[in-house]
Amino acid sequence: MLRRLIGFALLLPLNCSWVNAAEIIHPETGFLVMAPDRGFLGNEEVRDVYQEFSELYTTALAFATEKKTAGNVMAGINELKASKVKNIRVLPLFISPSHAFYQKAVKVLMFQAWGVPIKLGETLNKSYLVEEVLKKRIAELSRNPSREVLVVVGSGAADRQRTVAIKTDLEALITQVNRSLKFSATEVVVLLDRIAGRAARTASFERVADRIKRYQSQGKRVVVIPFNVGWKATNMMSSWNRIKVQISKFDKIAANGKGLIPDKNIGIWLKKQANLRLPLSDDEIGVVLMPHGSDFNWNETIRDNLAPLLDRYKIEYAFSMADPKVIERAVRRLEKRGVRAIMLIRVYSLAASFREKTEYILGLNKTYEQAGKTQRIVSPAVFTTFGGSEDDPLVTEVMMERAKALSKNPRQETLILLAHGAGDDEDNRHWMNNLAIMAEQMRKNGGADFRDIQYYTWREDWPEKRQKAVAVIRQMIEAASRDGGTAILVPERTTGQGHAKELIEGVSYRYATGFAPHANFRIWVERQIESGKALLRNKVSGTGQSSDIFVSSAK
């Protein structure tokens, strides 16, 4: 039944979804959730997932079946059209586009004139949320992956070609998950659907048992996961029970029968897919600001400076070096405030700082090398992350202002721009290049009055490289102090001064402070937020994702 509830407040556990959700979202866009027929219990599980989704969006549910897919799809679309929707987005609850019932449903969608624009979204296998379900299933069963074999059971194939295609899709999922787990071997086996015929279907079950038996006979502990949206008329009359009967006589088998559905991530997937396809208002966009952070006063310097922005934007802080728990706290707070899209702004000097890690945490990057040690945030929100002040003139202007405030006789003073630096030599060269550009900007804006402008990086967190850098910086200060000269150290930092006082002793210099507090820092942050709003709107655009398939026009 189509449900459009205005003012509905959704209350969900803090670790999985929104709390106190906003009004029903953009009722003019309808979502047709399309699922394979799984029999009574399986279909009830799908309905349970769908129910929560239907209370937030304009929706209808259609099951693709062996004989009546066309009628079911037509009924769902007519239900949405009766609600006066202007466009329809189809969300397929299939693990692969090669599922036989998925392809039946797509044919129905393609070869009808529906009188309303319809686009078809991606299947479940493309989402990091589904990877997280697989990781969860593995964690429940695995003891020592290096001494185990992972066997993942797919379903929905009608012939050999579709079997290979579904297997390929699932193997891509397993490859991502196994980057950190490192099972001794992994394998995907795919069950044929009922439409393939009794004999072929029975043979596919036997192949699953044979593969498990082969590994078990090698002395391997075998972890078996039915990762599919398979048949489940009852617990007894199910694809999994049929497999269980065949492998129950084997030793060293780890299995509990838990598949893809039910799982809370699937409901979150539906919401995220909807949010990716609906326009955003300013009130639905949230901001997570992630500076490095330090003690109370360091942090308050940032917060006090940016306080005026709180009246215009929904902002939460995540002071950290991309700590998943700290970021998640900020995300959950924004979810409570009703946002559907979130930008995470990395308040660092370089755009690359913690980029890969935050992209992974937010589900935007699947190949982060430390994936096994990093938790991802399960959320229906649309995410983007960016940042890095680099050689922004707003920063250079503040550095010049700080230097002039300390200056007494520019002709006898040398400005030394100092940055944190990086351990990797190439990254450090990037930082040095930024400083070179900033030094030139300063020369053109009052810096030519000084004796000289120099620059270097501390390479603070890498002891051997730091020792060499400190020696160079000391020499620069000593050289600047000759002939009655003075060194003015100008830190290229978000706030504070850094560690010069600890690292450089026995020489004389004047010491400026960082980017914040200063009005330019607030201007920089606001520009980042406005850019982020444009990025999120471009990502969502209101017309659906670029990967969506156009299946019907309004004519």
N, C-alpha and C positions, 0 to 999 in steps of 0.2 A: 504494500500500500504506500502510495506517495505521501510523504509527510513534510510539511513546510511550517515549522513552528517558529513564530516570531518571539524573540526575547528568551529563547530556551537557554538555560545555563547548564553547561555540561560539567559534571564533576568527575574527574578521573584521578587515578593515583599519580602522585607527583612525578614518578619516574617513567611515565609512559606518554602522557599527552596533556592537553590543555586543561586548565581549571577555570571555571567561570567564563566559558566561551561567550563570544559576542552573539548578536542576532544572527538569524539565518542569513547565509552569505549569498548575495547576488542571485536571487531566485530566477532571474531571466535565463540563466545557464542551467541546463539539465544534465545530469550524469546518469548514463545507463551502465549499471554494473552488470557485466556479463560473466557468467560462471559455467563450468561444465556440470552436467547432471552427475551427482555422486550417489544417488539413492537417498532414502529418507534421512538417516542420521547425518550423512555428509552434507546434504542440502540444508538441514537445520543448522549445522555449524556455520555454513555460509550466511544464512539468514541472521544468525547472531552477530556476525561481523558487520553485516550490512545494516542492521537495525540502528546501531549507534551512528553510523555515517548518515543514514537517512534523516536523522533528527537535526542535522546541521545544514544540509544542502537539499536542493530540489533533485530527487532521485527516483529511479525505478530499477527493478532487478529482473534480469532475464536469464533463464537457464538454457544453455545449448544442449540438446538431447539427441538421441539416436534418430528420431523420426519427426519431431515437431519443433525443430529449432526456429523455422521461419515464423510460425505462429507466435512463439514466445517472444522473439525479438520484436515482432510487429506490435504485440500487446504492450511491451515496455515503452516503445517509442510513442505509441498513441497515448499512453498514460502521461508521458512528459509533454507531448503537444497539447493535451487537454489542459495542462497547467500554464499554457501560453508562453513556453520558453522560446527564446529567440535563436538558440543554438544548442546542440547536444554534443557532449563529449562521452565517448565510450571508454570505460575502464575495465580491461579484461583481467579477471582473476584466473589467469593461466600461467603456469611456470614457463611456458615456451610458446611461441607463435606457430610451432609445428604440431601442436596438439590437434588431433583430428576434429574435435568439436569446435575448437577455436576457428579452424579453417572453414567449417560449415557455417558458422555464424558470420564470418567475414564475407562469405559469398552472398549471404542474405542481405547484408548491409550494402554491398557494392552494387547489386543488381536490382535495386528498388529506387523509385523516386519518392523520397520521404517528405518533400515540401519544407524542409528545414535543414540548415547546414549541420552536417555531422562529421566529426573527426574521431579517429580511433587512436587511442593511446598505446603506450608500450606495455608489454607483459611484465609479470613480476620479476623475472630473472634479471632485469636491468637495474634493480634497486639495491642499494647498500642495506636497506632494511631487511631484505630477504637474506642477504649474506649473514646478517646478525642472527636471524632465526637458525640458519644452518650452524653457526658457531655455537649457539645455545644448545642445540640438539647434540652436537659433538661433545660439548663440555659435560653434559649429563651422563655420557657413556664412556668417554675415553679416559684411560689412566696414564698411558705413556705412548703418545703417537708414534714415536720412532720405532716402536716394536709392534705396531698395530697396522692393520689394513683398513682403510675406510671404503665401504661399499655404499654408494648412494643409489637408491631405487627411484627411477622416474616412471612416468606412465603417460598414456594418452596417444601412443603411436598407432597408426593404422596399417603401416607397411614398413619395409626396410628403410626407405628413404627418410621417412619421418622419424624412425627410430634413431638413425644416425644424427639427424638435425637436433632432436631433443637431447640426445647424449652430448652433443657439442655444446649446447647451451648450458647444461648442468656442469660439464667439465670446466667451463669458464668460471662458474661460481666456485667450484672446488679449488681451482688454481689460486684464486684470490685468497680464500680462507686458509689454504695449506701453505701459503708463503711463510707463515709464522709457526704453524703447528708441525709441519714436516712429518706426516705419516710415512711409513716405510713404502707404502703403495696406496694408490687410490684408484677406484674404478666406478664407472657409472653403468648400470644395467637398466634397460627400459622395458616396462611391461606394455604389451599391446592392449588396445582397447577392445571392448566387446564387438565393435563393428568389424574387426579383423577376422572374426570367426572363432569358433570354440577351439579348434585344433591349434591354430596359430597362437591364440592367447594362452592356452595351456602350456605350449612349448616355451613361451616367454617366461612363465613362472618357473619352469624347470631350469631354464638358463640361469636365473637368479640363484637358485639353490646350488647349481653346479659350480658357479663362480665362487660362492661362499665356501663350498666344500673344498675346492682346490686350495684356497688360501689356508683354510683350517687344517688341511692335511699337511701343510708346510710348517705347522706349529705356530702359526700367526694367530694372535687375537684379532677377531674381525668385528669392527664396529659397523652395524647395519642401520641405515637411516632411510625410511621411505619418504623422500623429499619430493612430494607430489601433491596434486589435488585429486586424489584417486577415489575409487569406488568405496562406499561405506554405507551400505543400506542399514546395517546394524554392526555392532562390534564383531559379531560372529561372521556375518555375511559381508566381508570386506576384503579388499586386495591384500591388506597387511596380514589379516588372519590366515589367509591362504599361504602366504609366504612363511609365516610363523610355524605353521604345521609342518612344512617341509624342512625347516632348519632346526626344529626343536631337538632333533636327535644329535645335532652337532655340539661338540665341546668348544670352549673358547669363543663363544658368540656373545657380543654385547649389543642388546637391542631392547627398546621399550615401545616401539610402534608409533612414537610421536612423529608426525609429519609436518607439513607446512601450515595446515589449518586444522585446528584452531591455534591461533597465536595473536597476541595483542598487536604485534608489528603489522599484521595484515590490515587491521582497521586503521592504523596510523598511515600505512601506505595509501589507502583510499583517500584519506584527508589530504595527504601531501600531494597526491595526483590532482585532486580538485584545486588545491591552493596554487598549483603550478599553472592552472588554466583559467584563473579568475583575475580580473583587474584589481589593483591595490589602491586603497585610499591612504592618505598620509597617516591616519589613525591606526592603520593596520600594519605599519612598518615600525620595527623596533631596532635599536642600536645597542650592540655590546662593544664597549670600549675596553681594549686590552693593552694598557701600558705595562711596563715591566713591574712596577710596584716596589715599595720598600717599607720603611717604617711609617707610623701614623702621619707625621708631618709631611713626609714626602708625598704620600698618597693624597693628603688633604690639599696640598698645593695644586694638584691636578683638579680635584673635585671642586674646590672653591673657585678656581678660574673658570670652570665650565658650567657652574651653577646657572647662569642665565639661559643656557641652552635647554634646561630641563622644562621650561615652560613651552617650548616649541617641539620637542622631540621626546619620544619614549626611550630613555637611556638607562642602561644598567652597566655596572663596572665588573671587570674580570681581571683585576691586577694579578698578573702572573706571566710566566713564560709558557703560555699555552697549556695550562693545567686543565685536563678534561673536567674535573669535578668543579673547579672554579667557573669555567665557562658554562657548564651545565646549570649551575645555580643561576647565573644571569639569564640564560635562555628560559628556564622555568619561570622566573619572575616576569619576563616579558610575555610568556604564554598566558600567565594569569591576567595580564593587562590587555589581552585580546588581540595580540598581534598575529599576523599570518606569515610575515616575512621578516627576516632578521639579517642585518649586516653586522659582521664582526670586523671592527677596525683595529688593525694592529698598530698601536701607537709606538712605533720604533723608527729608527733612522733609515733602515733599509727595507724595501718592499719585500725582500726575500726572507726577512727574519720571521721564523716560525710559520711561514706560509704553508709548507707541505704538511706540517703537523696539524695546523688548524683546519686545513682543507679536509684532512682525513677525519678529524674529530666531527666535523659537520657533514660528513658523508659525500664530500665533493671530490675526493681523491681516493682511489682504491689501491694505489701502489706505494704508499708510504712505507719506507723500509723498516720503521719501528712499529708497524701495525700491530704486531702481537703483544706489545706492551702498552698500547694506547686504547683507551675506551672511546667509542663513538657515541654521539648523542642521538637517541631515538626520538624523533620529533616530527610532527606534521608540518612544521614551518618550512618555508622556502629560505635557503641560506645563500649568502655570498660572503666572501672575506677578502679584504684588501688592506692596504696601508703602506706606511713607509714615507717619511718626509723627504728622503733622498737629498737632492740639492735645491729644494724649494726656496725661492727668493724670500718667502716669509720668514724662514729660519735664518737665512743670511742677514736679513735686516735686523733681527733681534741680536744676532752675534755682533754686528757692527755697533749697535746701540750700547750693548754691554761693554764693548771695548772702549768706546768713547767716554763712557761714564767713569772708567778707571784711568783714563788718559790725563797726563799732566803736560807732557811735551812730546807730541807725536813724532817729531823728527828724531827723537832719541829712543823711540819705543818700537819694539818688534812684536807683532801679533802672532801667536802660535796657536793655530786651530788644532784641537785635539779631540779625537773620537775614540770610541770603544775599540773598534777593529774586530777582525775575525781570525779564527784559527786557520781556515783554508786560505792559501795564498791568493787564489783567484778572487775569492770573496773580499779579501783585504785590499786587493788592487782596485776593486770596484769602489770600496769605501774611500781609498786614497784619491781616486778619480773624482768622486763627489766633492771631497775637500778642495781639490784643485779648482773645480768649477766655482765653488763657494768663495774661495780666496779671490778669484778673478772678479766675481760679482762685488765683493767688498772693495776691491781696488777702484772699481768704477763708481762707487757710492760713498766716497769719503775715505777709503782706505789708502789712497795714494799719498795722503798726508803723513802716513807712518813710515818709519825707516824701512820696514819690510813686513810681508805677511808670509808666514810659513805654515806647515801643517804636518801632522803625523798621527799614527794610531797607536794606542797603548797595547793592543792585543791582550787585554786584561786577563782572560780566563785560561791562557795557555802559558804556563810558567817559563818554559825555555824561550818562547818567542817574546813574551813580555819582558824578560830580562834584557834581551837585545834592544827592544823598543825603548825601554826606560833609559838605556845608555845613550841612545840617539837623542832622545828628548832632552836629557840632561845636557848633552853637548850643545843642543840648540839654545837652551836657556843660558848656558855659560857664554856662548858666542854673542847672544843678544845683550848680555850684561857688560860686555867690554866697552871701553871708551865712554863710560858714563851712561851706557844704555840700560834699558829695562825691558824685561820680557813680560808681556801680558798674555796669560793663558786663557784661551776662549774655548770652553768645552762645547762640542757639538753633541748635546745631550738633551733629553726631554726636559729634565729638571735637575737641579743640584749642580754639583761640580765634578763628581767622579772621585778618583783615588789619588790625585796628584800629591796631596799632602802626605799620604802614606808612602808613595813610591819615590818622590823626589825630596830629598833632604839635603840641607847644607848649601842650597842655592837660593837666590832671592828672585821673586817674581810677584806679580799681581795676578789675582785669580778671579775671573768672571763667573757668572752662573749660566744655567741652561735656558732652554726655549720657554719653559713655563716657570713661574707665572708671567704671562705677557698677553696682551690683547691679540697679538698675531697667532698665538697658539690656539686661542679660541676660534679665530677666523679659519685657521687650517682645519680644525676639527669639523667646523660647520661645513666647509667646502667638501670635506670627505663624506659627510652625511648626505649632502645634496647629490654628490656623485653616486653614492650608494643607492639612494632612492631611484635614480635613473637606471642603474644597473639592475636592480630588482624588478623594476617595471619592464625593462627590456627582456629580462629573463621570463617574466610571466606574460606580459604584453596583452593579456585579455583575449588573445586569439588562439591560445594553445601553444604547445611546444613544437619546435621545428621538426622533431622526430615523429609527430603525429601524422597519421595517414588521413587525407581528405577522402571521404567516402560518399558524400552527398551534398549537393548545393540546395539552396532554398527553392529552386525552380522545379 
